[in-house]
Amino acid sequence: MAANGSFLSIKINNIKLLDYWGLGMDNAVDNLFEALFALTDLRVLLRETAPLHKLSAEQQMQAREALARAKAALSKLEEELQE
Amino acid sequence: MKIAGNIPVREVEENFINIQPIQAAGRLTAEAMKALIAYGDGYSTCDQCRKPFRLDKITKPPIAEFHSDLSRFLNMDEARVTPGARRAFQAVCLALVEKGDTVLVSALGHYTEFLAVENAKAIVREVPTNDLNIVTGDAVAQKIEEVTREQGKSPALVMLDHFDYSLANEHDVAGAAKVAHQYDIPILYNGAYTVGIKPVDGKALGVDFVVGSGHKSMASPAPSGVLATTSGYADTVFSTTQMIGDVTGRQFGVKEVQMLGCTLMGGNILAMMASFPTVRRRVEGWGEYVTKSNYVVDALLSIKGNMCVSEYPRKHTLSKVDTTGSFDTVARIHKRRGFFFSDELKQRGIVGAFSGATRAWKFNTYGLSWDQIRYVADAFKEIAGKYGLL
């Protein structure tokens, strides 16, 4: 589903999304984008399997990974915002 | 679910297989969606805009590099992003065509080509198609001769769609380019239905301008597009402003007149850039998408009374079919009239066929997986079976 893999660097292909000012990344913002991006990968998976959304074994694994990434990022975001 | 109280969330692509003719290849990649999330703010490209203050010179994010990539991708010398293919037609017409000049377009040319010519106060003349609904180099030559005889001067420009919007038939651009150059006329390649889905080599085609549509074929938001040209025409079509304010003496140096300065200044270009690696890869898989297209068309042709109006076998994923002899016979007696067909498709999770149409209609299978292709093909046959058309 994802075009070329890693999102953890908060890059979209060769476009560095954040911190191109070189000031360091705010963890809350980092995790916010990570969660949104993981859910975006899930969204595309739903598109690719419309209308029945019957996922193959590989797609099920991709869905689990995307959800895990979103949950992990949201969990960290929750912690960040409560500090 | 609503946005801001009254804007419904668009869930078409998530809930349905969408075979709408012009939407298929503009569907965003995941990366483009992410770019929109991050770069949706108005002038988001301008955070680190430095001298000479022009979009195609920005290096962070790598917009300058993207422009170079685009021209290499199309095998041309210079490229600019534009707000859709139509603005590229307009830029070329305004740069090359004088008031009263004639511009040749195809008899299956897009309406925006007409508008671009009219905007330059020039006149459109159409090159007719042959019996197979194809524009040939010979037809272009005949029209050039005809116009030259009538007006005492040759046309100023030829614009030709590689695959047209109506039938998605393939037209002889290379042949037309050869002819146009024999008469010293520049030629524009309209790749709205090719750039971003199949390989396009501007130099091999022998054209002077390559135009693509981001939102039609490059998995990008609207409006977005590309205009690429040769080094010979770059200075003309990308000319910079010479204007000086009479009160202030202001000048705007490198700003390009036909581009009206910077073009795509926010999420659109970043989304286009984000989709580009996928776009570059996917053009190599064009042959398989055409195979899939033929699979669905063959399923439709297996239903008695159906015809393919587009050239067949298909060379494109957009096709026009005539179902007057099948689905339309049901529409004539069904209480929902022609809407029965779109109802039946929607019940099966398929949308995009023109609602109510059961005679001649278009659809596009670009981007669908084999599972989805088989599902669509089976759905057509299933509906035909339900109404005794098989």
Interface residues (C-beta under 8 A of the other chain):
Chain A: M1 A2 A3 N4 F7 I12 N13 N14 I15 K16 L17 L18 Y20 W21 F33 L36 F37 T40 D41 R43 V44 L46 R47 E48 T49 A50 P51 L52
Chain B: E13 E14 N15 F16 I17 R27 T29 A30 E31 M33 K34 A35 I37 A38 Y39 D47 Q48 K60 P61 P62 E65 L270 M273 A274 S275 F276 P277 T278 R348 G349 I350 S369 D371 Q372 Y375
